């Protein structure tokens, strides 16, 4: 069940991505509607993070393309914001919560110019939105996991984008933080933004998201939550991997075959 | 004193060159080193330093003379090449970065030594002094060198000042930097080039082996004193500049003393000093904190013991001798006496001829500890399903940690209990 929309915020077209010559996502084709809260759901190793990273241009594509607001990423970068997994950085880095939130403004500043009062204001407002204003000057390693996650969100908010892609923002956060974050995401949706979230928990997915992408090395489903989170589709997503797909991946990796004979062309 | 004055006046041109050169070199490599360390590429500096040698020799072999600029160019090329090779090996093979660094370092250095030996046996008279690159010789700095150093130092500092926020971001979170459209590849290349540049100019005064210390040590030492990147960079540079000047001074007073090793040694001393004495994060601060906690635990244990003795007889103002206290609970005698004296000073216990007794304030404090102990025991049995004969040991240590806020939480959770799992009364808040 793959539902497409007209005039999408995000269009992923025939996307194949591999890690170290091993395809982890096969021929993904999907579109997302405006003003929605989207959950990317699937078992471990299903390629959820890979999908987000590929959309953000962090991984080379073997085939296909990605369009945001009908344009390529390079043309529209400022309107798109990425929240990486919390474990992807070393939190012992000498920086305060405010420093990290300020990084969200670097994109609009451009090379060489220094962040000034305006950028600081933006960062402080972003910290306030995630309830971290009292910790602005705290060294980031002294924050709890949930607080670190909120600092990452603040950085994305400071960027003031229209589309947000978040890699596991609920991983390792306590229930109070999770509630606060989801409330914030809902507000963002009401303000007309689109938020895509990699998520683990099926139970909460039901009432968090209005659109769901089910993934397991290939796209199983993409559509409104009510029509997507059905027992049959979940069974298809979680009911074991397609062994043939894994075996072919393995073969491509071992024998050094190219994943596509031709390089992908941009539309 | 006189020597110091003579040194500081810098009337001797040679002193001026050596001192200024050392300061410039030390400070600029420290600044670049901060980013190298934060990007977890500390060993890379070492690899570059060793890889510089074949470049120097090759440049000499090709031109047959010791032209400063050409030697620098040669060393820059092989230093840079070594980094490219490390990146290539890491990206294209299963070999991990640390192994790749080890491989490249030794191969390049081996080739360098090979060249150096062949030059030494070639009979070229210009060759004397090439081996300076192995161990460095700051004392041989001349005006010409100083100009080169100055240019490189200004270049390094200028890049870091102009691209501070970019370097900060790529050191912290490369993926994010890429998504907001920073030219990450270019910036990384620039940072790498700056590292190579710092190594190439530094090597003449401290040598191949000690060069990586000039990059890493100040950064590592400075990290202890601050949690801000900007401050860290400034502290590292200041420490290094000071050590550079001090190293030059040492070799000025004792000409037999080599400048480079002295700089590195002083830097290492500063690093050890920081490691031990830095506030909060230093070894001494942590030991002091530990001692403070241990003493506080001892005092709370004494109060608790007096309280428990009183509880048995329902008389809390009775006095007990050291022996009686220690019969109830085994406490090391010396530490206990020490603790009792402090408690008396705080007005929590009094001493009479029969021994020690709780004051009213002391009883209150003891009650608080006992209360936390029993609350925790109850929490463990109810929420963690721990058997009631196992909870005591646990509560013995937790009672010292619980904050008033947690105490309130526990009370709420347990619905304001009055009895612990052993059916003993939980004293209420006075």
Interface residues (C-beta under 8 A of the other chain):
Chain A: X53 X56 X57 X58 X74 X77 X78 X80 X81 X82 X84 X88 X89 X90 X93 X94 X95 X96 X99 X100 X103 X106 X107 X109 X111 X112 X114 X115 X139 X155 X159
Chain B: X38 X40 X162 X163 X164 X165 X166 X168 X169 X171 X172 X173 X175 X176 X178 X179 X180 X181 X182 X183 X223 X226 X227 X228 X229 X231 X232
